[in-house]
Amino acid sequence: MEQIDDRQIKEDDRHYVLHAWSKQKDVQPKIIKKADGIFFWDDSDKKYYDMCSQLVYLNVGHNHPKLMEEFRHIGEIPLASPGFATASKAELARKIIEVAPKNMAKVFFANGGADSNDHAVKIARMVTGRYKIFSRYRSYHGATFGAGNLSGENRRFTVEPGLPGFIKFETPYLYREKVKFENEEAAAAFYLDRLNSQILYEGPDSIAAIFMETIPGSNGVLIPPKGYMEGVRELCTKYGILMICDEVMSGFGRTGKMFAVDHFDLEPDIMTFAKGVTCGYSPLGGVIVSEEVAKYFDDHVLMTGLTYSGHTVSTQIGCATLDIYKDEDLIEHAAEMGKVLAARLEQLREFASVGDVRHIGLFAAVELVKNKQTKEPIISYGMDYGKDAVGLMKKFVGLLMEQGFYTYSHESSVMVAPPLIITEQQINEAMDLFEHALMKFEREDLFADQPLMAK
Ligand SMILES: Cc1ncc(COP(=O)(O)O)c(C=O)c1O
């Protein structure tokens, strides 16, 4: 590569690169000059706590020595098109099946989260001979045309009017639910009853799959009420519908268990994964299928594929990444650190602008409101990419950055999802920064004209 200075990098970036989900005129990217563990440094040598693991994928942290060492061995296994068996593809598939729910049998490799979801939809349609796909509002499944159709939020709108047969149902979102429930089980029963009705209205025999982020991530870490996931499993079994869990963000230890489905008493038929399988050191995603689904393709052609399915470099990095989870007890560590983070997040409820905090393992969101009593959101629904985008939430995320706390927001929720290697001390240091930013935000932006605002 050419050696060019920072000014030239930014200049070329501005001239030649299109940045996702942005008005190009607003884009002013920093350069990551160096990174290590949970930290990175920008081009003005400012240090940041990476509190969202880039886009919630860097579970093992930046610059992991084992992965850097693995890169030195790239090229030792020959590149091979998907029809060949390779050592790294075979080993990684086996390693994934060893840690997946026990009904899971085989892996189909893709490039990332969205295309894995596309392949999962096709697999479900082939296996069931049905065409409708249920997925949820307040979900994100990726930006390809298929995954875009699955997504239940405004990042879907550019693929609309979209594909026939993609039906949306509600995600339980108890903080904003108008109906008040006695307990979580009652909430689960309420949402399951509505889902059951919707299945009946749509015709169970036409529904191939119910597609869900096990725990919706970018839409605010919405943890399902007790019994809900198990209830969806029962409905799927009852109507012969395949249950597909998108573990792209929640998988590989993020929630304190290997997969988020491990928190529930259920076995999905299909799971999709990406991010944490290589922690972004090389792009990789895939679809894990149950024994039953796998068997179907013994005698039927798997009518899907891609040039880089099981790419040698990515699967090699994947093998090394899975070894790190095991050798460093990272999943158990994430569960432990999750408790430390939870304690700090719960304290945030004292702030007048914090409506809700939701957390499981090292997967958390802080939902901000303009008014705690009315729950008026800090940004109105769907306005992330609209004129409100220059408003309060952008200010708050800017304040976090100023403090050296790097993360991103979606609607009114701020993501807190640090690398799983984070220590107790680092969590406390980072959350101190979060609190400082929040105090400044309330004082100077949110309640500047109402200094006596009660909590
Ligand atoms: C739950 C979920 N599914 C799918 C995707 C899409 O993955 P990718 O960006 O690798 O295509 C994402 C991305 O954030 C995600 O969070």
The ligand as a Gaussian input file, in Angstrom:
#p B3LYP/6-31G(d) Opt

LIG

0 1
 C      -29.073000      -8.908000      14.376000
 C      -28.375000      -8.552000      13.118000
 N      -28.593000      -9.285000      12.021000
 C      -27.972000      -9.019000      10.862000
 C      -27.102000      -7.958000      10.749000
 C      -26.435000      -7.656000       9.443000
 O      -25.123000      -8.087000       9.477000
 P      -24.077000      -7.530000       8.385000
 O      -23.956000      -6.082000       8.618000
 O      -22.836000      -8.330000       8.659000
 O      -24.647000      -7.847000       7.039000
 C      -26.842000      -7.169000      11.875000
 C      -25.901000      -6.025000      11.799000
 O      -25.715000      -5.276000      12.701000
 C      -27.500000      -7.466000      13.083000
 O      -27.305000      -6.738000      14.184000

